[in-house]
């Protein structure tokens, strides 16, 4: 499996207008593990924090003898973060549990994340939470949240639309946490392809 994604966050007008982009590439290795590279922090105005991340993610099916393999999972991942602007090296590590509610297909996710200033703007530990509700086989309502006063400290809600066998489009609105360093609220969009 090969996964490509580009994500943009923006506020088009008014005070505090901005554009921020992250780009991802992942290659599956089998055994529910993938290697990935990411480029964070391309923005206007300039973020001053352009960073390359290189790492892995592994999903461990839980209760696989009783439920489908994707019904309950423990996911762990880590990236080494390399600043392109003289901020040195850092890391991002995370772990979360996710499970599907029987009959409704609702997926709930909760976990912890620890990262350094190269991605978060500060060295921090945050709570992560997520919600996904299928409406049709192609359309889902999704929401996720990173806690804390850091550059990822947003609550984001929107939808995902699988428009082809390999392509998915995401559109949502994000609101920064109180006292967050994430800036102002705005629109977020993603386009991903999986081959």
C-alpha positions as CSV (number, residue, x, y, z in Angstrom):
1,X,0.0,0.0,0.0
2,X,1.2,3.5,-0.8
3,X,-0.6,6.5,0.8
4,X,-0.3,10.2,-0.4
5,X,-2.0,13.1,1.3
6,X,-1.8,16.9,1.1
7,X,-3.5,18.9,3.8
8,X,-4.2,22.6,3.9
9,X,-5.6,24.8,6.7
10,X,-6.6,28.4,5.9
11,X,-8.5,31.5,6.7
12,X,-9.1,33.3,3.5
13,X,-9.9,36.9,4.6
14,X,-10.1,39.3,7.5
15,X,-7.5,39.8,10.2
16,X,-5.3,36.8,10.8
17,X,-5.7,35.3,7.3
18,X,-3.3,32.4,6.8
19,X,-2.5,29.2,4.9
20,X,-0.7,26.2,6.4
21,X,0.2,23.0,4.6
22,X,1.3,19.5,5.6
23,X,2.2,16.7,3.2
24,X,2.4,13.0,3.9
25,X,3.8,9.9,2.1
26,X,3.5,6.4,3.6
27,X,4.5,2.9,2.4
28,X,3.0,-0.2,3.9
29,X,5.4,-3.0,4.9
30,X,2.9,-5.6,5.9
31,X,2.0,-6.7,9.4
32,X,-0.1,-3.5,9.8
33,X,3.1,-1.4,9.8
34,X,4.0,1.5,7.5
35,X,7.0,3.8,7.1
36,X,6.2,7.4,6.5
37,X,7.7,10.8,5.7
38,X,6.0,14.1,6.3
39,X,6.7,17.8,5.6
40,X,5.2,20.2,8.0
41,X,5.0,24.0,8.3
42,X,4.8,25.3,4.7
43,X,2.7,28.4,5.3
44,X,1.9,32.0,4.5
45,X,2.8,34.0,6.4
46,X,5.9,31.9,7.0
47,X,5.7,29.7,10.0
48,X,9.5,29.8,10.7
49,X,9.1,26.1,11.6
50,X,9.4,23.9,8.4
51,X,10.1,20.4,9.6
52,X,10.6,17.0,8.0
53,X,9.3,13.9,9.9
54,X,10.5,10.3,9.2
55,X,9.0,7.4,11.1
56,X,6.6,4.5,11.4
57,X,3.1,3.6,12.5
58,X,1.8,0.1,13.5
59,X,-1.8,-0.9,14.3
60,X,-2.4,-3.9,16.5
61,X,-5.8,-5.6,16.1
62,X,-7.4,-6.3,19.5
63,X,-10.0,-9.1,20.2
64,X,-9.4,-10.3,16.6
65,X,-10.8,-13.8,17.4
66,X,-14.1,-12.2,18.4
67,X,-14.4,-9.2,16.1
68,X,-13.3,-8.1,12.7
69,X,-9.6,-7.1,12.6
70,X,-10.3,-3.4,12.2
71,X,-13.0,-3.3,14.9
72,X,-10.6,-2.6,17.9
73,X,-7.0,-1.4,17.5
74,X,-4.1,-0.1,19.4
75,X,-2.0,2.2,17.2
76,X,1.5,3.4,18.0
77,X,3.8,5.6,16.0
78,X,6.8,7.8,16.1
79,X,8.6,10.3,13.9
80,X,12.1,11.8,14.1
81,X,11.6,15.5,13.4
82,X,14.3,17.4,11.5
83,X,14.0,21.2,11.4
84,X,14.8,22.9,8.1
85,X,15.3,26.2,9.8
86,X,17.9,25.6,12.4
87,X,15.7,24.3,15.3
88,X,17.6,21.0,15.5
89,X,16.1,17.5,15.8
90,X,13.1,16.4,17.9
91,X,10.4,13.7,18.0
92,X,6.7,12.9,17.9
93,X,5.4,9.8,19.6
94,X,1.8,8.7,20.0
95,X,-0.4,5.9,21.0
96,X,-4.2,5.6,20.8
97,X,-7.0,3.0,21.1
98,X,-9.9,3.0,18.7
99,X,-13.0,0.9,18.4
100,X,-16.2,0.6,16.5
101,X,-19.6,0.7,18.2
102,X,-21.6,-2.4,17.1
103,X,-24.5,-1.8,14.7
104,X,-23.8,1.9,14.2
105,X,-20.3,1.7,12.9
106,X,-19.3,4.7,15.0
107,X,-15.5,4.7,15.6
108,X,-14.2,6.3,18.8
109,X,-10.5,7.1,19.3
110,X,-8.6,8.2,22.4
111,X,-4.9,8.4,23.3
112,X,-1.8,10.4,24.1
113,X,0.8,12.2,22.1
114,X,4.2,13.6,23.1
115,X,6.2,15.9,20.8
116,X,8.8,18.6,20.6
117,X,8.9,22.2,19.4
118,X,9.8,21.2,15.8
119,X,6.1,20.2,15.3
120,X,4.1,21.5,18.3
121,X,5.9,24.8,18.8
122,X,6.7,23.7,22.4
123,X,7.7,20.5,24.0
124,X,4.4,19.0,25.1
125,X,2.2,16.1,26.0
126,X,-1.4,16.2,24.7
127,X,-4.6,14.2,24.8
128,X,-6.0,13.2,21.4
129,X,-9.6,12.1,20.7
130,X,-11.5,11.3,17.6
131,X,-15.0,10.4,16.3
132,X,-16.1,9.0,13.0
133,X,-19.7,8.2,11.9
134,X,-20.5,6.6,8.6
135,X,-23.5,8.0,6.8
136,X,-23.1,6.0,3.6
137,X,-20.3,3.8,2.4
138,X,-18.7,6.9,0.8
139,X,-19.6,9.7,3.3
140,X,-18.5,10.0,7.0
141,X,-18.8,12.7,9.6
142,X,-15.5,13.1,11.4
143,X,-14.1,15.1,14.3
144,X,-10.8,15.1,16.1
145,X,-9.2,17.1,18.9
146,X,-5.6,17.8,20.2
147,X,-5.6,19.2,23.7
148,X,-3.4,22.0,25.1
149,X,-1.8,25.3,24.1
150,X,0.3,24.2,21.1
151,X,0.4,24.7,17.4
152,X,-1.8,21.6,16.8
153,X,-4.3,22.5,19.6
154,X,-7.5,22.5,17.6
155,X,-10.9,20.9,17.5
156,X,-11.8,20.0,13.9
157,X,-15.1,18.7,12.6
158,X,-16.2,18.0,9.0
159,X,-16.7,15.1,6.6
160,X,-14.8,12.7,4.5
161,X,-16.0,11.7,1.0
162,X,-14.5,8.6,-0.8
163,X,-15.0,9.6,-4.4
164,X,-13.1,6.8,-6.1
165,X,-11.5,3.4,-5.3
166,X,-8.3,5.2,-4.3
167,X,-9.3,8.8,-3.5
168,X,-10.8,10.6,-0.5
169,X,-11.5,14.3,0.1
170,X,-11.9,15.8,3.6
171,X,-13.4,19.2,4.4
172,X,-13.8,20.7,7.9
173,X,-13.7,23.7,10.2
174,X,-11.2,24.0,13.0
175,X,-11.4,26.0,16.2
176,X,-8.3,26.5,18.4
177,X,-8.4,25.6,22.1
178,X,-8.5,28.4,24.6
179,X,-5.0,29.9,25.0
180,X,-3.8,27.7,22.1
181,X,-0.8,28.7,20.0
182,X,-2.6,27.3,17.0
183,X,-3.8,30.7,15.9
184,X,-7.3,31.5,14.6
185,X,-10.1,29.3,13.4
186,X,-10.3,28.4,9.8
187,X,-11.1,25.8,7.1
188,X,-9.1,22.6,6.7
189,X,-9.1,20.4,3.6
190,X,-7.3,17.2,2.7
191,X,-6.9,15.1,-0.4
192,X,-5.6,11.6,-0.1
193,X,-4.9,8.7,-2.4
194,X,-4.2,5.1,-1.5
195,X,-2.8,2.6,-4.0
